[in-house]
């Protein structure tokens, strides 16, 4: 019992973190779930995982190893999940996006691009190939309503299963002058209910905890692009029996614009925002006299949504509920515009953030 205890004590010390020095590749891997690309032969590699559950700091029962490399446009990660039972031991049942059903083997990567232990991203793949992604807010809280543009693939073979990730640098915010990112890899072996982590070995803390993540060093020459994202959308409504003043056919265009002006300054704008660019809400049956709660799914409002949270509340009572923006009485003004701006300023080792202020003329 001394070895796990000593490991946890050292992990809690300031400055003690798993570290991996990465280097760029000149031959990007093909993201097909097969780890036979030349890029992985020269990529940074590690396999020092520890159990978090059921054993607290114990040796894993199955070996896990991963590789990290990059080029100017993408961060590449490969994970090999060995399994002594072969393909029969791998649980792979669902392909539904962002479905954490507790029945599949899964791997996740946690990234803190600014390395300030505040906000980050997580990406995951199940053994069946289902993709999981989201934001990490307020140091450790996940927001899976965010959907980024990235590539991933998983394959199962006689020795276990493998996963490959390619995360475009244009899909995430980062500071090109910062060559060190927070990073962690998490694996769940479903048939054993075993959870393994590379850096964060503290069972009491979420695997999304950015303060407990390790680091990858040497990320230089990354290309962020213009930092401009434009998302037009539209919706068409048809009414068979319109009320007085309503049209039988209504067309509503909408526009979202995101501009990463610089690493410490971002601006977003939404015009006539609606749900045309968001997935449909999950169907719920309400047998009470209280209204149902549906989470915000529009990307304009999910980005940096943590700035409007209070005391960790996710549902009622919410001090600010963005889904009411865009819903207006029919007799009121039709046009609905909202803008936000965000500024980061570093003060010694701490970070100060000025919150977003949404403005709407269609209250």
Secondary structure, 3 states (H helix, E strand, C coil): CHHHHHHHHHHCCCCCCCEEECCECCCCCCCCCCCCCHHHHCCEEECCCEEEECCCCCCCCCCEEEEEEECCCEEEEEEEEECCCHHHHCCCCCCCCCCCCCCCCEEEEEEECCCCCCCEEEEEEECCCCEEEEEEECCCEEECCCCCCCEEEEEEECCEEEEEEEEEHHHCCCCCCCCEEEEEEEEEEHHHCEEEECCCCCCCCCCCCHHHCEEEECCCCCCCCCCEEEEEEEEEEECCCCCCCCCCEEEEEEEEEEEEEECCEEEEEEECCCCCCCCCCCCCCCCCCCCCCCCCCCHHHHCCHHHHCCCCCCCCCCCCCHHHCCCCCCCCCCCCEEEEEEEEEEECCEEEEECCCCCCCCC
